[in-house]
Amino acid sequence: MTPSQVRPRVLFHYPIFNAGGAEMSVLRLTKFLAENGWDVELVLTTGGGELESRIDSRVKVIRLRQKSYGTRYFSERNPVRRLGLLMSDGIPYALSRVQQKLRTLQFRTKKYDAAIISLHGLSPDFCFEKVNARRRIQWIRNDLSRCDPDHKAGRNIEKYGTRMDAYACVSRSSFESLVTLYPQTKDRAVVLYNILDTKTMRALGDELPNPYADYGDGLKIVTVCRLADKAKGLFRMLAVHQRLRAEGIDYIWFIIGDGPDRAALSEAVATAGVQHSFVLLGHQSNPFPYYKHADISATLSNYEGLCGSVNEAKTMGKPIIATQFSGIEEQLTSGVNGLIVDNNEDAILVGMRQIINNETLRASITNDTLPPAIADDEYKLRLLTDLVMGEKRVPE
């Protein structure tokens, strides 16, 4: 039960539960709340996401649409082929929209302590217009000055800014970007770091034997990320790898994850002829054995909010190299529990060369140290309880 011995009833809204850092954060948070006696519902606009099987059994999952229809129809530009797809895709899509409207009706008859918009780019319309909740909370998962180029999140904030009860920012940097861009949110914004659940992470690390056993005894580097170049700098990593290999530095770099740029990255790796030393392993439902048995974890993104893979790697006690992106200095102190380098290719090359060749440096930053505010899940629970129950709570 929660610290105040209440049993909050909360609804989380999410578009589709595919693999990604935000989804993993929602997985851990909803599981943690259910373990602490909360009544948790997760409403998915579209079902069929690859991570749905990982949702805790105590969390009630409601899919407004069972799966995604019409993707081929709406992306097809050839009018003849589009006509052919109308029956196979267009009609099921139309029926799924009707299904969504009917399933939405149930949320008016239920009562929630809070409806939570789980992504800053997700429209709050559903939680405001369709859900009967005392409070509404918007999660902010990134630096909005970097990751909202189409102003989608900004328009939502401007539309609902005076009606939103709280903004939960996953890092100090995401908080600062929010209140700087939208000063009207300042009195309702708080820093609420993601739930870690370190006990489960470490147990997952022991679930599988060494996944690198077939790759020999050399140095192993792992990067876990969504394969989206704009945010993660995938092709820059490949360029750094080629330069290091050209210097004769021997290691294997494993990339775990999937995303829109996987095919292009795979083609670039093959063209460079480094597919045996820059290995794309795709999505792994349990990445923790890959952290555990790696020698180095590398997070070299262009931008982040508060990077989940950094917390995961530190929980597994790994030495980390990371670029200077939003939130990283809240997680790492360079030279103490990680190595932070400037966010450009040449600086990454120097840092990678250093962490690979300098065993003394690796040993000094090989630990599971994270700041207390990030590591203390019980504190986060108390803060979220205050946000959900709030001053508007009416005694039963």
N, C-alpha and C positions, 0 to 999 in steps of 0.2 A: 504494500500500500504506500501511497505517497506520503511525504513528510507531514502533511497536514491531515492525513487520514481521510481525504476526500477521494471520490472516484469520478474524475472528470470524464465527460463523454466528448470525444473530439472526432472531427472528420477531416481527413487529408485529401485534397484534390490533386491528381497528377494526370498528365495527358496519356502516356503509355509507358509501361515499365520495361524498357529496354536497358541494356548494359550501359553503365556510366557512373561517374562519381556521385552525382546528385541522387541517383536511384539507390546507390549503396548507403548513402547517408539516411535516406528515408527508410530503408530496410532496417538499419540499426536503431533509428529513433522509434519507429513503430513497435519493434520487438521489445525495446527497453521499456516503453510506456506500458505495453501489455503485461510485461513481467512485474511492473509496479502497480498493477491493479486498475489501469485505465481501460475504459471502454473505447476501442479504437476502430474506426472504419476508414478504409482506403478506397476512395472512389476514383476509378480509372475511366477517362473519357473513352479510351479504346483498349480492349483486352488483347491478349495474344502476345504480350511482350515477353522477351526471353528470360527476364528475371522474376517473373511471377511465381515460379516454383519455389523461390527462396523466401517468399513472404511468410512470416510467422503464422502458424495455424490459429493463434488467438486473435489475429487481426481479421476483421470481416472485410472481404474484398467485394466491391460492387462494380461491375463493368456496365457502363452506359451503352456501349456497343461491344459485341463479343469479339470482334476483330476488325482490322482495317480493310475496308473495301474501296475500290475505285482508284487505287494508286496508279495502275497502268492506264486506266481510262483518262484520268486528268493529266497525266504526263505525256500521253501520246499526241503528237502534232499532226500526223498523217490522217486526213479526214476519212479515208476509206477504212484504215485499220481502227480508227476511233469508233466508227459506226459498228464494226464487228465486235468491239469490246463493250458496246452499250448493254447488250443482253447479259454478258458474263460478269460485268463489273458495275455498270451504271445502275441497273435495277436493284441488285443487292445493296448497293450504297444508299439508294433512296430509302429502301426498307429499313436499313440500319439507322438512318436519321429519324425515322418514325419511332423505331424502338427506343432510341435515345430520349426522345421527348416524353414517351410514356414512362420510362424508368425514372426520369427526373422528378416526376410528380410525387414520389414517395417521400422526398426530403422536406416537403412542406409540413408533413404530419409528424415528423420526428422533431425532437428538441435536442440541440447540442450546446455544450458550453462554448465551444469554439469551432469555427470552420477555418481551415488552414490552407492557404494557397501555397503550394510547395515549391513553385518555381517563380522567379521574378518576371519571366516572360510570359507566364500563363495568365490569361485573362481572369480577373476576379469576378466576372459576371455571374458564373455559376454559384459561387459561395455567397454572393450578395443577393442575387435575385431568386435563387431556387432553394436555398438552404435556410432552415429556421435555426439560427444560432445567436447566442447572446453577444459573442465577440467574434471578430474576424482578424486573422493574423496573416501577414504576408512574409514569406521567407525571401531573403536577399542573399544570393549565393555567390556573388561576384562583384568586382569593381565595375559599377555601371558606366563609368567614364570610358571603359575599355571594351565592354561586351554588349553594348546596346546601340549598335550603329544605326538601326532602323527606328530607334526611339520607341520601340514597342512597350518595353517596361516603363519608360518615362510617361507615355500616354496613360497607362494604367494607373500610375501613381498620381498623375494630375487629375484623373477622373475620380479616383476613390480616396485621394489623400486625406480629406477631412473626415471621411467615414471609417477609415481603417483604424482598428484599435491598437495594433502594434505591428512593428516591423522587426523581425528577428534576423539579424545580420550574422553570418557565420564567421566573420572576422572583423578586427578593428578596421582594416582597410576598406572592407565593403561597407561598414558603418559610415566611415568618413566620406566615401564617395557618395553615398545616399544623401547624407545631410548637407553636403556641399552643393550637390546638384539640385536637391529639393529640400530647402530649409524648413518647409512646412511639416516635414516628418520628424524633426529633431526631438520633439518632446515625447514621441512614441517609439523611437528606434532604440534598440538595445543590441549589444553583442551577445550572441548565444552560440558558442562553439558546438560543432557537431558531436553527437554521441560517438564514443570510440568503442566501447565494449571490448576492452583489451583481452579479457579472459577468453572470449569466444575467438578472437583473432588468433591468439596463440594456440588454442586447441585446433583450429583449422590448419595451422601450420604443420601440425603433426598428423594430419589425416592421410597424407600421401607420402610415399618414399621420395627420395631425391629425384626431381623431374629432369635434372640435367645429367643423369647418370650415363647416358649414351653419348655425351658430348666431350668426354675426356676430363682431364684434371686441371685444365687451364683456368684462368681468371674468368669469372662470370659476372656480367653486368645485366641488371634487369630494369626495364622501364615499363610501368603499368599506366596506361592512359587510353583515352578515346582517340581513335585514329582520325583526328580532324586537324589538319595542318595549321590552320589559322590560329588556333589556340595553343596547340601543343608543339609546334615547330618541328614536325616530323622530318621534313626534307633537310632542314638544318642539322638535325641529329645525324642523318645519313652522310651529309657532307663532312661533318666532324669525324665520323667513323672512317671515311675514306682517307682523310688526311692522317689520322692516327695510324692506320694500317700502312700507309705509304712510308711512314717513319719506322716501320718494322715493329710496332708495338702489338703484342700478341694477346688476344682476349676474344671472347664471344659476347656479343650484345644481343640480349633477348628482348623483344617487344611484345607485350601482352596487351591485347585489346582489339576492338573492332570499331568500325566507323566509316564515314563516307569516303575517306581518302585511302582506304586499305588497298584497293585495286591499283591506284596510281602509285602508291608507295611500293607495293610488291613489284610492279613493273620497273620502277627506278632502281630497286635493289638488284633485280636480275640484270638490268642494263649495266650496272656498275660491277657486276660479277662478284658481289660480296654476300650472296645468299647463305653461305655457310658460316659467315661470321657476324652477320646482321640478320638475326633469325626472327621472322614474324610468326608467333605462335597462335595468333588469333585470340578470341575471347576464351577465358578460362573461368569457369564458375567459381573456382576456389584458387585465387592467386597467391595465397599465403605460403604454401610450400615453395613457390618460386622466389618469394622474398627470403624465406628462411635459408635456402641453400645457395643464394647468390652471394657474391663477395661485395658488390656495390649496388646501390639503388640510385638511379639517375632520373631526376625530374627536371626537364630542361624546357619548360613551357614558355611561350611568349607572354601569356597571362593566366592567372588563376584567381579564385576568390580566397578560399583557404583549402589548400590542396590535400585531398584525402589520401592520396598515395604516399605523401610525406609522412602523415600520421601512421599509416599502415606499416611503412618500412621502419619507422622508429620504434613502433610497438614490437616489431620483430628483431630489434636490436641491430639494425644494419647501418653501415656508414653511408651517408647520403651526399650527393652533389646536386645542387639545385641552382637554377638561375634566379636572378633578382626580379621576382614578380610580387604582386600584391599579396600580402599576408605571410610571406615566407619568413620574415624576421620575427613574426609572432610565434613561429614554430621552431626555428633554428637559430642558434648563435654560432656564426661561422668559426670553425676551429675548435668548438666545444662539442656539439652534437651533430655537426654537418659541415659542409663546405658550400658557401654561397659565392657565385661568380656573376659578373656583369652579364646582362642579357644580350649578348651578341656572339657571333660564331667564333671569333678569335679568342674571346675570354673563355668560352666553353672549351675550346681546344686546349688552352693552357691548363684549365682546371681539371679536365679529364686526364691529361698527361700526368698531372701532379698526383691525383688520387690513385691512378693505376700504378705508377712507378714508386710512390712513397709509402712503403708499408708502415712506417712509424706514424705518418699522418692517419692512415686508415685505422690503425689500432687506437689512436687517441679519440677518434670520433665514432668508434664502434660501441654504441650504448643504446639504451631504450629511453633516454632522457627526453621528456617533453615538459613544457611549462605547466604548472599546476592548473591554470585556468582552462587549458586544453585537455588535461588528463583527468580532471575531476568530474565524473559523470553525475555524481550526486548533487553537486552544486548546480549543474545545468538543469537537473530535474526540478530543483526548488525554484529556479528562475522561470522555467517554463510553466510550472504550476501557478506562479504569480501572474504570468501573462494570460493564461487561460482562464483562471478564476477571476482575477482582477478585482477592482473596486466595485464593479457592477454586480457582483455576485449577490443573489437574493437567497437568504437562508430558507431551507426547506421547512 
